[in-house]
Amino acid sequence: IQTSTYDASYGRNPGANVNVVTKSGTNTIHGSLFEFFRNRDLNAVDFFRNRGCGLNEALCAASGGVRQVLNQNQFGGTYGMPIKKDKLFFFFSYQESRQTNGVGTQGYSTPTLPPIPGGDRSTAAFQAALGAAMCPANHPGASFLTQAGGMQVACDGSNISPVALNYLRAKLPNGSYYIPSSGTSGFATVPFSDPARFTEPQALANIDYLLNSRETISGRFFTTQDPELISFSNAGLVELPGTPANGLYANTNGVLKLTSILTNTIVNEARLSVQRNLAAFSNSEPFTNPGLGITPINPAIPVVTPITINGQMNLGGGIGDDVFDPTNQAQAADTISWSHGKHTIRAGVEYEHIQWDITYLGIERGGLQLLSFPDFLIGRAGCAPGNASCSVSNPGATNGGASSNISQCQFCVRSGPTGIVHGYRSQNFDWFAQDDFKVSNKLTLNLGLRWEYDGTLSDVYGNLTNLWLSQLGPNSAVPTTPGQTAANLTGYVVPNNYAKFYGAPPAGVITSGSSLPIKGGIPLNNFAPRFGFAWNAMPKL
């Protein structure tokens, strides 16, 4: 691992460089096996869960028991052999990890539950009983007040939102209510352990072929596929159980290298490499917006909108539960090295193509935030600004206050039926020259120069936009009200492939001369000189 300043053969991004050397096959057969495990019986009991389970044993048993599940198995092996003695060698390694985790945030949650009356929630009497359990008149204290102000929960439940009632009556496939009760007369924090499941198979294969005494071909292949079932996909937002997400992280790398000894002092290394990284998530939501009485942002995406009740609970998973995000990279590089007297000179070139396609369906689900559970029960808009007749005694369809019970709607955007789609592309190119000059047995100088063309992302679907400050007019020309006029849109820029997918841009919007919404293009003067030295002050020690 190189963490300090390194020579000109490295570049593109700052930070540490990690070089990994893997085993190769030999003229003899060799291998190994290993296994590691831990399980629930070997784990200690969490102090806070033990204390909480003592307060409500029945709910504790239903949410995973006192001792949470944490089981892990990690096993694998290696195998190396000659395919053709002294010429062709093969090496293979396999490792797999399996984990069932009810301790980490992906398998453990501590929402704060409200005092929901017991019994059958489908009856008409339930609404009145809920009102009696939640109205501030029966339960003085800030926990039973809406944070938005305006109307409060009525003791007969008559002003409770139909959507909130639908949520409270919703059941999971196992027959239990999605929003459970605290089991007390007030709010209570209840721990839930619903183990997440993770599997990670890894495979590595190496092959080395000695073509002749001066040329060697080496191939390296590595892949890891990491499927997981995430019981609580919104870690940190105290999610309720019942809306898990299925995820897959996958990484595949391949390298083919030809090493040629051209002369006794000159060595050339040509390399082709590919890499694919994938992040894909899909939801397992048992509910839909229409089924709960909510109008979806995009009718083609009816999956329930996530709701966060600040500090208490999260409903409906998260927007990150629906995304397909693969990145493909291909590289071609060549490096030549020359040892000449006190000099070791290296020079090289590299080209890289990046393809990054994203299909982000989940973001069109949006995300609602409410400040309290009473706000969730009311669920109304605030009075329109300037409406003097709107009040708690005359609310109409509002809550009679200045603020909405829904504090904000995050990522509430609408695009196509498959979500927001990007097809990013980028090209990178660089060359370098490096001289390691051993001046004496005490001093070595490291001299280098690197040039890079670091391409920026374009979008094959024309979705990249920008704002050019140089095109903005004086403040006197800025409209005072929102709108779609040319004056409102002055300064906005779209790439030249925008019209192919969306038609001509509105008046006032500029179309750039390329697929990039930038004005000057990518810099061509990215030179980076490198200088270093190593001095041995006491060579005899």
Sequence and secondary structure as in RCSB ss.txt:
>XXXX:A:sequence
IQTSTYDASYGRNPGANVNVVTKSGTNTIHGSLFEFFRNRDLNAVDFFRNRGCGLNEALCAASGGVRQVLNQNQF
GGTYGMPIKKDKLFFFFSYQESRQTNGVGTQGYSTPTLPPIPGGDRSTAAFQAALGAAMCPANHPGASFLTQAGG
MQVACDGSNISPVALNYLRAKLPNGSYYIPSSGTSGFATVPFSDPARFTEPQALANIDYLLNSRETISGRFFTTQ
DPELISFSNAGLVELPGTPANGLYANTNGVLKLTSILTNTIVNEARLSVQRNLAAFSNSEPFTNPGLGITPINPA
IPVVTPITINGQMNLGGGIGDDVFDPTNQAQAADTISWSHGKHTIRAGVEYEHIQWDITYLGIERGGLQLLSFPD
FLIGRAGCAPGNASCSVSNPGATNGGASSNISQCQFCVRSGPTGIVHGYRSQNFDWFAQDDFKVSNKLTLNLGLR
WEYDGTLSDVYGNLTNLWLSQLGPNSAVPTTPGQTAANLTGYVVPNNYAKFYGAPPAGVITSGSSLPIKGGIPLN
NFAPRFGFAWNAMPKL
>XXXX:A:secstr
 B S   TT  SS S B         SS EEEEEEEEE GGGS   HHHHHHHHH HHHHHHTT SS  EEEEEE
EEEEEEEEETTTEEEEEEEEEEEEEESSSTTTEE  EE     S TTSHHHHHHHHHHH TTTS SGGGS SS S
    TT TTS HHHHHHHH B TTSSBSS   SSSS EE  EE  EEEEEEEEEEEEEEE SSSEEEEEEEEEEE
EEEEES SSTTS B TT  EEEEEEEEEEEEEEEEE SSSEEEEEEEEEEEEEEEEEE  S BHHHHT   SSTT
  B   EEETTTEEES  GGGSEEEEEEEEEEEEEEEEEETTEEEEEEEEEEEEEEEEEE GGGG EEEESSHHH
HHH  B   TT TT SSSS TTB SSSS SEEEEET    BTTBEEEEEEEEEEEEEEEEEEE SSSEEEEEEEE
EEEE   EETTS   EE GGG   GGGS SS  SSHHHHTTEEE TTHHHHH S  TT EE SSSS  SS   S 
 EEEEEEEEE S TT 
